[in-house]
Amino acid sequence: DLPNDAIGKTKEVSGSVLLNADGSIASADSKITVNLASIASDRSNRDNYVRRNILKTDQYPTATFVPTQVTGLTFPLPASGSVTFQVTGELTLLDVTKSVTWDATGVINGDEASGTAVTSFTFEDFNLPKPSVPVVLSVNDEIKLEVDLTVRKVAGGQGSSGGENTAGGIPATGGATNSGGSAAAAALQCSSPASLTPAMTEGPYYTANP
């Protein structure tokens, strides 16, 4: 509500959001990570102050969001039209984790959708020190986060990808993603160390009546 807003932006967002067939979130396989050190505004001296004194990126280089619930969406998703929904989950900044809810709006057009999600919290919520420098008279206590995203449906279910995230192991770019039917795909994955089974000789073979 003050006359000037300090706006920091970044495109360095990665992770995945996995949706079950009924639209619920598979939280164990869902997490979004933001590179806090990459956030930049229109003033480098401000950015250096924020990284060093507020976000402490040398010690806490990333922020994470683990979604736990989505409300307001019907499944299967419509083929077209506007949607409004909420995503609730656990946001971690520095070493503090709090539940936050994002208000999201978007437009679906066939296999592609675009939209915006917003949330807000206070400096105190995450034990963030408020800026205190001579040239700043006062700072509003509210911090606003906004994510602009474009998602595209991926093969194999109601998965979609956008921003710099992944859906079911498929790279995506810019915002939230979702994917259905990935349990079977996960079962086929190998973990290191892995090797081929040893070669074996076929046979011997026997007839039923020698």
Secondary structure, DSSP 8 states (H G I E B T S, - for coil): --S-----B---EEEE--B-TTS-B-GGG-EEEEEGGG-B-S-HHHHHHIIIIIS-TTT--EEEEEEEEEES--SS--SEEEEEEEEEEEEEETTEEEEEEEEEEEEEETTEEEEEEEEEEETGGGT------TT-----SEEEEEEEEEEEE-TTSS-EE-BT-EETTEE--BS--B-SS-HHHHHT---SS--------------S--
